[in-house]
Amino acid sequence: MNSQYEDVLRVLEDCVKACNQCFDACLKEEDVKMMANCIRLDRECADSCSYAIQAITRESPFTAQILKLCADICEKCAEECAKHDHDHCQKCAEACRKCAQACRSAA
């Protein structure tokens, strides 16, 4: 595996964890319907980060493109999570912003 991706792998893994925790916590909120877009984007973001991890570790020739797409999805998730005052959403927004930046730098 290309060593240039070592740092971004850690950030991607952290983002997957934050999105999964946010997803789970949002499902437990009193007004789940209000959290629907957040839940959806948590899933999209965690899935795209997981796919980016796979692309990196198998040395896909499409890694740069996948990282760019992942960054776009992370930014959308961060925007949505930032709208909510819940601690889990704020932590997720922070992880997503960091991941978007790392993905863009690595791409």
DAPEMO-V230158 format. One record per run of one state. SS is the DSSP state (helix for helix, strand for strand, loop for the rest). FROM is the first residue (numbers start at 1). LEN is the number of residues. Records with the same first field share a line. If there is no record, write none. Layout:
# DAPEMO-V230158
SS: FROM-LEN + FROM-LEN
This chain:
# DAPEMO-V230158
loop: 1-2 + 28-4 + 58-5 + 83-4 + 107-1
helix: 3-25 + 32-26 + 63-20 + 87-20
